């Protein structure tokens, strides 16, 4: 059988008849694999920020996320922000290791004299502090910090919105913890179940708190405008099968002349899920 290049000898190129059509490219000619950017480690995006505790007036240092160093991946329906590589929620509580006062960053310095007295009497007297300084927190440590934050909010008689916001963020954090669990680890199923129960408990209290705050507090609330709070209540209400509340609030957002297209689109997505859930319930 004649070769692919046979006959070139007639052109004086017989020495080239045996060339390989698809010769391997040299190393220099081979396309280089796209270099993958290394994952950002948690300690790389953190720094120490100094605060003065408003209860005992001692200076403390807390690990804080550097602005602009974390990238948002997506947002859950209930507005939980999900970032690449790390979980900034672990670092949104400031705690004083000396007196036990703790609060979300946005509320840490906002204390009245009566609240300071209440924290001293109910927290500081029995608080056993002196926690070891750490570069990063585990999820379990971060959840405990939120619990300390929440009990401080309770004893200082914080507004319903502040307590609801703590519960909301704690619920988000527990969800993130569950997502980070290794399926191959012993007791995975039990840990997932426990985390889900804990998340729901936090979110249930967040819902109750925001409903209460909506009736008695002004906006902005926890940095959110009225439509955002109503959207959040609607999503949480849907999660706990309070479909009447969810439906009413979602409809209000969709028809509101002051709502922008972004939140209206999100409300329409919620409405679709809500309709499916109601249809499934009625089919039982």
N, C-alpha and C positions, 0 to 999 in steps of 0.2 A: 504493500500500500504506500502510495507516495506520501511524502511528508507534507505538512501544511505549507512549507516554504519551498517545496521542490520546484525546480525550474529556474531558480535564481542564477544557476551556473551560466545560463545563456546570457545573463546580464553581467557576467563577470563577478557575481556575488555568491558563488557556490560555497564559500567558506562561512556564509551566514545562514545556510539552510537549517542548521541544527539549533538555532537559537530558541530558547524557551519563550513562549508567548507571554506567560504570566510569571515572570521571574519574581522572586521574593524581593521586596523592597529592602534597601539597605537600612540600617538602624537610623541613619540620618534622615532618610526619606519617610520613615514610618510616622504616621500621625501620633503625636504625643497624647497620652491620656490626660484628660482634664483633671487638674489637681483639685482635690477636695479640700475645702477649707476645714481646718481643724475645729472640732466642737469647742465652744466657749465653756470653760469650767466655771463653777459657781463662784469660787473665791476671786476670779478675775474681774467680776462685775460688782464686787462689793468693796466698800471702804468704811472706815470708822467715822461716825459723826458724833460730835459732842453735844450733849443736852444738859441742861440744869434741871434737876428734878424739882417740880413745883411744890412737893410735899416736904422733903427733907433738905432741899437746896444743895445737894451734893452733885458734883459733875459726874456724868456717866457717859460711856461710849457705847454706841450701838452700831451693829453692822447694817449698812444701808446700801441699796441698789444704786449704782451710778446711772444718772440720767442719760438716756440715749444708748446704753450698752446692751439693752435687751430688745429682741425683735418679736413683735406680736405675730403669732401664727394664725389664730382665729379666735372668735368669740362664741361662747355657748349661747343657747337661746335665752338663758337667764342672766346674760351679760357677763359671765365669768370670762375674763381675759386669759387666753392660753398662750404662753410665750415659748419660744424655742430654747431648749437646753436647760433652763432653770425655772424655778417657781418663785417670783418676787413676793407672793403672798406670805412666804415664810418670814419676811423681814419688814412687815408693816405694823408690828407691835413694838412699842418701846417700853422696856421694863426697868425699874430701878432695883438693883440687887441689894440696896441698903434698907429700903423701907417697904418694898413690895408693891409700890404703885406701878400700874401698867395701863396703857391706853393705846389706841390706834394713833399713828403718827399725827393725823390731822387734829386730834383732840388732846394731845399730850399736855400742852401748856394751858389749856382752857379750863381752869379750876376756880371755883369760888372759895371763900374762906370756910364756908360751911362744908363744902365737899372735902377740903383738905382735912378738916377736923374729923370728918366721918371716915376717911381713909386711914388716918392715924389710929383711930379708936378700933376700927374693925379689921384692918389689914396689918398695919405696921406692928401692933402690939404682939402679935403671935407669928409674924412672918419669919421664916427661916431662910435667909437669902444667901448671898455669897456664892452664886452659881459660877461655875468655871467659865472663864472667857473662852469663847470658841470662834473660829473663823467662819464656820457655816453651821446651820442647824439641821438636824434630821426632821422629818415630817412630824414624828412623835413629839419632839421638843417644841416645834413650832405650834402644834395644836395645844400643848400645855400652856404656852405663852398666851394664846387666844383665850383659854379658860381663865387665866389669871386676869387678863384684860376685862373679860366679861364680869367676873365677880367684883372687880373694882367699879365697873359701871353700875352694877346693882347697888353696892353700898354707898356710892356717892349720889345715888338717885339721878342718874343721867337721863336725858330725854329718851323717849321710846325709839326715836330714829337712830340714836347712837347705839343703843343696845341691839336694835334690829340689824344695823350695819355690821356690827361685830359678829353676830350670828351668821349673817349672809357670807361674810368673808371666811369664817371658820368652816362653814359648809362647803364652800368652794375648795378650801385647802384640803379637807378630808377627801373630796372627790379626786383632787390631784394626787393625793397620797395613794388612793386605791388604784389609779391609773399607772402609778409608778411601780406597783408590786410585781414581783417576778412569779409567773405562773408555776415555775418549777420548784418554788420554795415550799417546804412542808407547811401545811395548814393554810394554804392559799385561799381555798374556798371559804373557810371560817373567817379569815381576816377580811375578805371581800364583803361578806355578809355583815360583819361588825361595822366596817367602814360605811356601808350603805345605810345602816340603821343610824349611825352617828350623824352622817350627812343630813338625813331626813329630819332628825331631831333639831339640828341647828337651823335648817331651812324653814321648818314649821314655825319655829319661834321668830325667825326673820319675817315671815309673812304676817304673823300676829302683830309684831312690833310696827311694821310699816303701815298696816291698816289703822292701828291706833294713832300713829304719828300723822297720817294723812288727815285725820279728823281734828287734830289739835295744834299742828305745827305749821310754820311758814316755809316757803321755798326761797332759795334752793335748799334741798335736804340731803345731807351727806354728799354735797357737791353735785347733786342731780336736780334737774328741773322737774316740774310737775308731770309732764308727759312721760319722762323716763321712769319716774317712780310708779306711775300708773301702769306702765308696760311691765315693769318688774313685778308688781303685785299680781298682775294678770297671769304671768308665767308661773309664779309660785302657786297661785290659787289653782291653776290648772293641774299642777303637779299633785296637789292634795285634793283633787276632785271637787273643788269649789267652783263648778262650772258656771254658775250664775254670776259670780263676781268676775271671773275671767272674761266671760262673754260680754258683759256690760262695759268693762274697761277697754277691752280690745276694740269694740264697736265705737266707743267714744274717740279713741285715737284715730281710727280710720276716717271718721267723718270730721275730725277737728280741722278747722281752717288754719290753725296755728302750727299744726304738726308738719314737719318737713317730710320729704319723700322717703328718706332713709328709715325713719321710725315707722312710717306708714307701711313700708315694705316688710319690715320686721313684724309688724302687727298682723299683716295679712298671712305671713308664714305661720304665726301662732294660731290664727283663726283656722287654718287648714288642719293643723294638728288637733285643735280643740274639737272641731267637727267630727274628726275620726274617733276621738276618745269618747265623745258623747254617743256616737253611733254604736260603738262597741259596747258601751254600758247598757244602752237600751236593748241591744240584741241578746243580752244575757237572760 
